[in-house]
Amino acid sequence: METPKTDELDSFDLKIIEAVSDNGRISVTDLATKIGLSKTPCNARLKRLVDHGYILGFRAVINPQKLGLDHVAFAEVKLSDTREKALTEFNQAVRRIKEVEECHMIAGRFDYLLKVRTQNIRRYREVLGEKISSLPHVASTSTSVAMQSVKES
């Protein structure tokens, strides 16, 4: 089965994607009603969107503040080696650090930008010193601390 291109998605497909983005726990019956299809074709479209990788999965969105994870910092990471093998080693290792919520390779004055969430600045310093700085090929880091999160996904 060939994966449809984005421009081959019709308005029902786009409505399904929007609806499950807003509420991943919506029932197929409620989804069908919301987008204006009957249950069976709605379920088939949802399955196709998942099978073709438009919808990667469903998850709970956790409130980090309720868990005492109020501190957000962004670590800029410069590597000593940016050959493919070094990048792969860094990528694999950074995925194992639970405090790193996001990791992006950047084109600019540094190589990676990490979003790190911890309980407080003391814990962030520990994560930076013991985990991030110990990642393969890390030459240097620089940190910016978020004062307020205005929009998060």
N, C-alpha and C positions, 0 to 999 in steps of 0.2 A: 504494500500500500504506500503510495507516494505522499509525502508531506505537502500539504497545501502551502502556498506562499501567503504572506500576510495580506497581500491585496486580493487573495482568493477567499479570505474570510468574509462572510456576509454579516449583515447587521445582527442576526441572531447569535452568531458566534461571538461577536464583539460584546453583545449584551451579556452573554454567559460569562465571558472573561471578567467583565466589570462587576457583575453580581457576585461571583465567587471571590473576587478580590476584596469586596466589601464584607462578605460573610462566607467564609469557607465551610461553615456548618449548615448552610441553607439546604433544605431537603430538595430532592429532585422535583417533588410535587410543587413546592413553593417557587422553585426556580422556573419551572415551566409556566406557572401562572404569571410570574413577574415579567418574563420575556415574551409571553404570548404564543407559546407552543403547547402542544399536548405533551404528556409525560414521556412517552416512548421516544419520539424524535429528539426531545430535549436531552434525555439520558444518553442517546446514541451520539449526539453532538458533544456532550460533555466528555464522554469516553474517548471520542476521536481527538478532542483538544488535549486531553491528558496523554493519549498514546503518541501524538505527534509533537509533544514537548512544549506546547503553548502554555499548559498549566503543569508546573513542575511538582506540585504537591499541595497538601493542606496541612496547616500547623496552627497551634495556639499562639497567640500574641501575648507575651508575658509582660506584666507591668514591672520593670526593673526597680522602680522606686519602692514598691511594696516589699521587695526582697532585699532592700538596703543597698542596692547598687546605684547610688546617686552620682558617682564620680565618672565623668566621661573625659577622656583625653585622646588627642590625636598625635600619634607618633610618626614623624617622618623618618624613614629608614634609608640610609645610603649604604649600598653594598660595595665590597671591595672587588667583586668579580661579577660581571653581568653576562657571562657566557651562558648558553642554554642550560648546561648541567648545573651551574650554580643557582640559576633562577629556579629550576625544578627542585633542588634541594631546599632552598629557602621556602618555596611554596608549600612543599609537603610538611615541613617542620612548623610553619606558622599556623597551619590548620589544626595542630594539636594543642594550641594554647587557648583554653576555654575563655579567657578574659578578652581575647581579640574577637570582637563582633564582626568586623569587616576588615578586609585587606585588599588594597587596590594597587596595581602597578601603575606608576605615574610617569608621564613624559615631562621632565623638568629638572629642577636642581637636586632632586632626590629620587630614589627608585620606587619606594613603596610608601603608601599612607595607610596607617592602621588606626581603626577606631577601637579603643580599649575601654571597657567598662569594669569598674571595680567599686569596692565599698567606700574608699577614701583615698586621699593623696598618698598616705603611707603605703597602702596596699599597691597602688599604682607604681610607686617607686620600687617595690619588691618585684613586681611583674616585669618592669622595665629592666632592672638590674640582673635578675636571675633568669628570666625567660627570653625576653625580646633581644637583649644585647648578646645572648648566647646562641642565637639562631645562626645557622651557617652563613658565612660570608658577610656578616654585619660589620661595617666599618665605623658607622656613627649613627646617632639618633638625635632628634630634636623634638621636643614636646610642646604642644599647645593644649591648654586645658579649656574645656567648654564651660562657660559661665552659665549658659541657659540653652536648652534645646528648644528651638522654635518650631521645628518640623522634623519628625522622624517617621519612617515608614514602618 
